[in-house]
């Protein structure tokens, strides 16, 4: 399999994730991809769980969708901040450096990259990843995808950077849903927004934490 190989996975109405694969990619065994439980969120579903391995590189992608009737502009920062915090706790490595990039609004979606340096036992590792949050379909459901790439720290950057750079969501996102009157009143009253973010926060927990929970450790 060449380094330019890719897969296209439907992840939400009108959206597909084109996942770039490393040369010699082989499927991660099913047991390495843990079950994702989003049953606590009415209407939520996991739309993609994918993992491949190749010569010390581990690539994982997971996507989920959920209703977004309580969305209010500004919640993207809370959701992605929580998602990044969950990644920090789920990496399974001793983190020595964490760098989260800025959240960028791009054509009706939000993206945030991150880079991590750490150690898995005695082995230094480098991790790159990206969250993408947007809305899809007639119901303007929230769609969250996270892609994470791990490689040995020695010579790190070239492989994971190229894979993430060639991985993208294809299709047309839709505009965020308009907040209901109750939600607008709550926010105008300056009440704590975490309650309104709870559903999407659980989605982030399901979609981001598990993507790394049982990732293969680099071989010594």
C-alpha positions as CSV (number, residue, x, y, z in Angstrom):
1,X,0.0,0.0,0.0
2,X,1.5,3.3,-1.0
3,X,1.8,6.4,1.2
4,X,-0.8,8.1,-1.0
5,X,-3.5,5.5,-0.4
6,X,-6.7,6.8,1.3
7,X,-10.1,5.6,2.4
8,X,-13.4,7.5,2.3
9,X,-15.8,7.0,5.1
10,X,-19.3,8.5,5.4
11,X,-19.5,10.1,8.9
12,X,-22.6,12.3,8.7
13,X,-25.3,13.4,6.2
14,X,-23.4,14.9,3.3
15,X,-20.0,14.5,5.0
16,X,-17.2,11.9,4.5
17,X,-13.8,11.6,6.1
18,X,-11.0,10.9,3.6
19,X,-8.4,9.2,5.8
20,X,-4.8,9.1,4.4
21,X,-3.0,5.8,5.2
22,X,0.7,5.2,5.8
23,X,2.6,2.9,3.5
24,X,2.1,-0.7,4.4
25,X,-0.9,0.0,6.6
26,X,-2.6,-2.9,8.2
27,X,-5.9,-2.9,10.1
28,X,-5.7,-2.6,13.8
29,X,-7.4,-5.7,15.4
30,X,-11.0,-5.1,16.5
31,X,-10.1,-5.6,20.1
32,X,-7.8,-2.6,19.8
33,X,-10.8,-0.5,19.0
34,X,-12.9,-0.2,22.2
35,X,-16.6,0.0,22.2
36,X,-18.0,3.5,22.2
37,X,-21.1,4.1,24.3
38,X,-23.1,7.2,23.4
39,X,-26.4,5.8,24.8
40,X,-26.6,8.5,27.4
41,X,-27.2,11.0,24.6
42,X,-30.6,10.7,22.9
43,X,-30.1,10.5,19.1
44,X,-26.3,10.2,19.3
45,X,-24.5,7.6,17.3
46,X,-20.9,6.6,16.5
47,X,-20.4,6.8,12.7
48,X,-16.7,5.8,12.4
49,X,-14.1,3.8,14.3
50,X,-11.0,3.1,12.3
51,X,-7.4,2.2,13.2
52,X,-4.4,1.2,11.2
53,X,-0.7,0.4,12.1
54,X,2.4,0.6,10.0
55,X,6.1,0.5,11.0
56,X,5.8,2.2,14.4
57,X,3.0,4.6,13.3
58,X,-0.5,4.3,14.9
59,X,-3.4,6.1,13.2
60,X,-6.8,6.4,14.8
61,X,-10.0,8.1,13.6
62,X,-13.4,8.3,15.3
63,X,-16.5,10.3,14.5
64,X,-19.8,10.7,16.2
65,X,-23.0,12.7,15.7
66,X,-25.5,14.1,18.1
67,X,-28.5,16.4,18.1
68,X,-27.5,20.1,18.6
69,X,-30.8,21.7,19.6
70,X,-29.1,23.5,22.5
71,X,-26.2,24.9,20.6
72,X,-25.2,28.5,21.2
73,X,-22.3,30.2,19.5
74,X,-19.3,30.0,21.8
75,X,-19.8,26.5,22.9
76,X,-17.2,25.3,20.4
77,X,-14.5,26.5,22.7
78,X,-16.0,24.6,25.6
79,X,-16.5,21.4,23.6
80,X,-13.0,21.4,22.0
81,X,-11.3,22.4,25.3
82,X,-12.9,19.5,27.0
83,X,-12.1,17.2,24.1
84,X,-8.4,18.2,24.4
85,X,-8.5,17.7,28.1
86,X,-9.9,14.2,27.6
87,X,-7.1,13.4,25.1
88,X,-4.5,14.5,27.7
89,X,-6.0,12.1,30.2
90,X,-6.4,9.2,27.7
91,X,-3.0,9.2,25.9
92,X,-1.5,6.7,28.2
93,X,1.9,8.5,28.1
94,X,3.8,10.7,30.4
95,X,3.2,14.1,28.8
96,X,6.3,16.3,28.7
97,X,4.9,19.0,26.3
98,X,1.4,19.8,25.2
99,X,0.6,22.4,22.5
100,X,-2.9,23.0,21.4
101,X,-3.3,25.2,18.4
102,X,-6.0,27.9,18.1
103,X,-9.6,27.0,17.2
104,X,-10.2,28.2,13.7
105,X,-13.6,28.7,12.1
106,X,-13.4,27.4,8.5
107,X,-16.4,27.3,6.2
108,X,-19.0,26.5,8.9
109,X,-16.8,24.1,10.9
110,X,-14.3,24.4,13.7
111,X,-10.8,22.8,13.7
112,X,-8.2,22.6,16.4
113,X,-4.8,20.9,16.0
114,X,-2.6,19.7,18.8
115,X,0.9,18.3,19.3
116,X,2.2,16.2,22.2
117,X,5.6,15.0,23.3
118,X,5.9,12.3,25.9
119,X,7.2,9.0,27.0
120,X,5.6,5.6,26.8
121,X,7.8,3.7,29.3
122,X,11.3,4.3,28.3
123,X,10.4,5.3,24.7
124,X,9.9,8.8,23.6
125,X,6.9,9.4,21.4
126,X,5.4,12.2,19.4
127,X,1.6,12.6,18.8
128,X,-0.2,14.9,16.5
129,X,-3.9,15.2,16.2
130,X,-6.8,17.3,15.0
131,X,-10.4,17.8,16.1
132,X,-13.1,18.9,13.6
133,X,-16.5,20.0,14.9
134,X,-19.4,21.1,12.6
135,X,-23.0,20.5,11.7
136,X,-24.6,18.3,9.1
137,X,-27.9,17.4,7.6
138,X,-31.4,18.8,7.7
139,X,-31.5,18.7,11.5
140,X,-28.1,20.5,11.8
141,X,-26.8,17.7,14.0
142,X,-23.4,18.2,15.5
143,X,-20.6,16.1,14.0
144,X,-17.3,15.6,15.8
145,X,-14.3,13.8,14.3
146,X,-10.9,13.3,15.9
147,X,-7.9,11.9,14.1
148,X,-4.7,11.1,16.1
149,X,-1.3,9.9,14.9
150,X,1.5,8.5,17.1
151,X,5.1,7.8,16.0
152,X,8.5,7.4,17.7
153,X,10.0,10.8,18.7
154,X,13.2,10.1,16.8
155,X,12.7,11.6,13.4
156,X,9.1,12.6,14.3
157,X,7.0,14.9,12.3
158,X,7.4,13.8,8.7
159,X,5.0,10.8,8.7
160,X,2.3,12.0,11.0
161,X,2.3,15.5,9.7
162,X,1.9,14.2,6.1
163,X,-0.9,11.8,7.1
164,X,-2.9,14.5,9.0
165,X,-2.3,17.0,6.3
166,X,-3.8,14.7,3.7
167,X,-6.7,13.7,5.9
168,X,-9.8,15.9,5.4
169,X,-13.6,15.9,5.6
170,X,-15.2,16.2,2.3
171,X,-18.7,17.5,1.6
172,X,-20.7,20.5,2.8
173,X,-21.2,21.4,6.4
174,X,-24.3,23.3,7.2
175,X,-24.8,26.4,9.4
176,X,-25.1,25.9,13.2
177,X,-28.7,25.6,14.4
178,X,-30.4,28.7,15.6
179,X,-30.7,28.6,19.5
180,X,-34.2,28.3,20.9
181,X,-35.8,31.1,22.9
182,X,-35.1,29.3,26.2
183,X,-31.4,28.8,25.4
184,X,-31.0,32.4,24.3
185,X,-32.7,33.6,27.6
186,X,-30.4,31.4,29.6
187,X,-27.3,32.9,28.0
188,X,-28.5,36.4,28.1
189,X,-28.9,35.9,31.8
190,X,-25.2,35.0,31.9
191,X,-25.9,31.7,33.6
192,X,-23.3,28.9,33.6
193,X,-23.2,27.5,30.0
194,X,-21.8,24.1,31.0
195,X,-25.3,22.7,31.3
196,X,-26.1,23.6,27.7
197,X,-22.8,22.1,26.7
198,X,-23.4,18.8,28.5
199,X,-24.7,16.8,25.5
200,X,-21.9,17.9,23.2
201,X,-19.4,17.4,26.1
202,X,-20.5,13.8,26.5
203,X,-20.1,13.4,22.7
204,X,-16.6,14.7,23.0
205,X,-15.9,12.3,25.8
206,X,-17.2,9.3,23.8
207,X,-15.5,10.4,20.6
208,X,-12.2,11.5,21.8
209,X,-11.3,9.7,24.9
210,X,-11.8,6.2,23.5
211,X,-9.8,6.9,20.3
212,X,-6.7,6.7,22.4
213,X,-7.7,4.6,25.3
214,X,-6.3,1.3,23.9
215,X,-3.9,2.5,21.2
216,X,-1.0,0.1,20.6
217,X,2.2,1.1,22.5
218,X,5.3,1.7,20.3
219,X,7.4,-1.5,20.2
220,X,10.7,-1.2,22.0
